[in-house]
Amino acid sequence: MNLHEQCLLRYLKNPDELTYSTEILKLNNFILEKQFLIKNFVAKSSNIHYTNKV
């Protein structure tokens, strides 16, 4: 069961906790987005080498 399923199940059991579950999902999505950016852009951009041509 992934985090989204857990949050949905929690909401179905306790609808009053919707705000809490929503914040957990937002945080999880933010972390996943940052990991994706770091993995796919920052790591690849460090492999660029510059040379000076005169």
Secondary structure, 3 states (H helix, E strand, C coil): CCHHHHHHHHHHHCHHHHHHHHHHHHHHHHHHHHHHHHHHHHHHHCCCCCCCCC
